[in-house]
């Protein structure tokens, strides 16, 4: 498997980030990852096929919103909060607040891992 491309902070594009966040499921993934924890892809629960979830995760990664790390056959994803805040101050918090108010992305959750 080839190494995933993660755009550098200065390469993040507002229109690309906003386009990636135009889908409620991707906003839901963002909300799950907003707690700062790295999540295995298998921990994410969404009402779509695994291949569809994989597509949404790739869109988020390619936009620079998340970082993906592979460990053997497992993939882990984290939110690039600091990079997004540096490039677009206040954007992430505004999106998260609006999404919570409007219940956007509520269909995405994380499985309990027993690490808490």
Secondary structure as GFF3:
##gff-version 3
##sequence-region A 1 116
A	DSSP	three_ten_helix	9	11	.	.	.	ID=ss1
A	DSSP	alpha_helix	14	20	.	.	.	ID=ss2
A	DSSP	alpha_helix	24	33	.	.	.	ID=ss3
A	DSSP	beta_strand	39	40	.	.	.	ID=ss4
A	DSSP	three_ten_helix	41	43	.	.	.	ID=ss5
A	DSSP	beta_strand	44	45	.	.	.	ID=ss6
A	DSSP	alpha_helix	50	63	.	.	.	ID=ss7
A	DSSP	beta_strand	66	71	.	.	.	ID=ss8
A	DSSP	beta_strand	74	79	.	.	.	ID=ss9
A	DSSP	alpha_helix	81	87	.	.	.	ID=ss10
A	DSSP	alpha_helix	91	102	.	.	.	ID=ss11
A	DSSP	beta_strand	109	110	.	.	.	ID=ss12
###
